[in-house]
């Protein structure tokens, strides 16, 4: 079986982002294969762990991937501060044609457009994709999933880090579909009630304590951050959009901070969040050309936390993007990279203070645990594209790694496999529940 087919059968998706099916991404020939090991958000540690412990697997798999897409250049992007990881990768690379792109500790170093510029010196034109300039980007966790698939293991587990209000910060390998609360129990929360971020503190989603009981780990969850209830980040997320728009109309002082520190603006994208904020009070989204700039926003949130008036250009851009979905295409031309860009990069240390998570910065997990579960709730939509369809029935007995849901081979999507052996006890339009017997 060829590697692309192995990846497709195994159900591998982009583990560091929105979950784009990997077999589709690797179906295009490109000159560059760029690996995202930057883990640019504060408090995420899983990719660092994988680079330390699976460097040989990463190197071997990259060489096989490069052969498929005919890439002549292989680059792993990671931070200069990752000294142990750099040493492990260099040892595994040896004389192989793989280079490291060592970046400063800034946010968002892992943004696809920013990473491509840092690693290749090239930029993706407006309205184009990385493949259009001969670049394929993949995440460290995804590379390790491919390595496992080559060994005959379908994607059934997820490696993630758990930090915050816990007694023992951990790196966990867990079955997909395990309850988030089970993971937190393993690390022992220090509070009786808490909120949780799945993903990073900037782009992850915050869940209240009441939402956690049935919240599962999916293929794209790389981090669990446990925070006190009512944390600053939760408060920011819970501000109603209508209230934020009213605040924007009355309080935006057009200082340009949101624009001057926007990572996409700094590499030449014609994106000016301050203009969008100005026009939201008087423009019509569907007809005012200024709002088309919002389509270039990567929603990293830098603009939110540099705004002196505590407004949210990110949420305004999100609203505009939803309003323009399917009606407008991304337009414009790249301008020159801002000359003093190196001095405008937002350091992750500074960011951690700005968003009030600096007290957890010392929590570098040193302990790895592989945990099991008696029951998993496996979502049918863990990826970009079409939702998978169940191919098992109620009361069916399944084994670890069995195919339980799939998509039409011609559709964009990914297979899903049983993450534990047991009985199918519930199926609905959103998930399959399996319980050990």
VENRA-V502811 format. One line per field, one symbol per residue. ss: DSSP state (~ for helix, > for strand, _ for the rest). psi: psi as a letter, one per 40 degrees, with the letter a starting at -180 (. if undefined). burial: + if it has 9 or more other C-alpha atoms within 8 Angstrom, else -. A space follows every 50 residues. Layout:
# VENRA-V502811
ss->???
psi->???
burial->???
This chain:
# VENRA-V502811
ss->__~~~~~~~~__>_______>~~~~______>>>>>_________~~~~~ ~~~_~~~~~~~~~~~~~~~___>>>>>>>___~~~~~~~~~~~____>>> >>>__>>____~~~~~~~~~_________~~~~_>>>>>~~~~~~~~~~~ ______>>>>>>>>_>___>>>>>>___>~~~~~~~~_>_____>>>>__ ____>>>_~~~____>______>>>>>____~~~~~~~__~~~~~~~~~~ ~_____~~~~__~~~~______~~~~~~~_________~~~~~~~~____ _~~~~~______~~~~~~~~~~~~________________~~~~_>>~~~ ~~~~___~~~______>>>>____>>>>>_________>>______>>__ __>>>>_________>>____>>>>>>___>>>>>__
psi->hidddddddefhiheebefhhddddeehhidhhhhhfdgdiieheddddd ddefddddddddddddddefhehhhhhiidegdddddddddddbeighih hhiigihgdehddddddddeeiihiheiiddeefhhhiiddddddddddd eehiheihhiihabgidhhihihihheihdddddddegieidiiihhhai edeihhhiddeedehihadeheihhhiiieiddddddehidddddddddd ehefeeddddehddddeehghgddddddeddeihdddhddedddeehefd edddeeheefigdddddddddddehediihiiihaihhdfddeehhiddd ddddefedeedeghhehhihiiiehihhiegfiiaiiihheiiheihiih eiheiiihdeihaiihiheihahhehhaedihhhhi.
burial->---+++++-+++++++-++++++-++--++++++++++++++++++++++ ++-++++++-++--++-++++-++++++++-+--+--++--++----+-- +-+-++++++--+++++++----+-+---++--+++++++++++++++++ --++++++++++++++--+++++++++++++-++--+++----+++++++ +-++-++++--++-+++++++++++++++-+-+++--------++-+++- -+----++++++++++++++++++++++++----+--+--+++++++--+ +++++++---++++-+++-++--+-----+---+---+--+---++++-- +++-+-++-++-+-+--+------++++++++++-+++-+-------+++ +-+++++----++++++++++++++-+---++++++-
